Amino acid sequence: MALKRLPHLKIQPIEVLTPSALSDCFRTQMPDVLIINPAFGHYFDVAAFQEKYKGSEVKLVALVSSFTDASLLARYAESISIFDDLDTINDKIIKLLDERKEEDEEEDQDQDVLSQREKEIVVCVVKGMTNKEIAEKLFLSIHTVITHRKNITKKLQIHSASGLTIYAIVNKLVELDDVKDL
């Protein structure tokens, strides 16, 4: 009930009593934060959980109600105590959520790793154009096209036209219908 009083947070407390209930919970809704009693060490395996849900961005928080070994708490992103006041709990959870936003923003920046010209060249490669055809279309020298292609390969670590095609589709540089016609 105390967590529901935290400002700026949408809290939906769910008591999960079994590992299968936890799996069901994750199938229906993916929480941002999962608060766990670390005294249930044998019941909840942090490492196994992180391996199973490694693609998710859920943060694990230990709810400390008694003395707990520091090495056990190190597995969690944060810990809160039953003796913490609401402001402390709020600050810790907000900090975790802000870290997650920063990670999301870094991923978004990684998506924009190519310059506009490099993106144009990727589209041309996906369309099956040669370096000479790309140079003529974009009014560049062949050497400039080759340099751009080397930079694209270095930045993306993609060494094939098929890999660039997948990259272009995923990053919406081309439509899937455009590629089907080739």
Secondary structure by P-SEA (a helix, b strand, c coil): cccccccccbbbbbbbccaaaaaaaaacccccbbbbcccccccccaaaaaaaaccccbbbbbbccccccccccccccccccccccaaaaaaaaaaaaaaaaaaaaaaaaaaacccaaaaaaaaaaaacccaaaaaaaacccaaaaaaaaaaaaaacccccaaaaaaaaaaaccccaaaaaac
